[in-house]
Amino acid sequence: METKRSNPWAWWAFGIGLVGLVLMPIPFFIGVIFGGGPAAIAGILAIIALFKSRHAGGRGIAPAVVALVLVALTLAGISAGGGIWW
């Protein structure tokens, strides 16, 4: 039986985190909703992926960490005014 080579939770977190970062700069509070919502979901999925990667032999750590970085960038952009006034 062949084992999986990736962690799907980590890749979902990465993709959703990237979507949140791309949609965050939309002005008039639209970016806060369309960027902040996916960022929160990506953060939760990334934490789940990190816990699952411990049991999967370390698979999926890199995309999960990158997803957390994307979430941090999105939240930093929102706190700097992105999605609100830009």
Beta strands, then each sheet from edge to edge (+ up, - down):
end
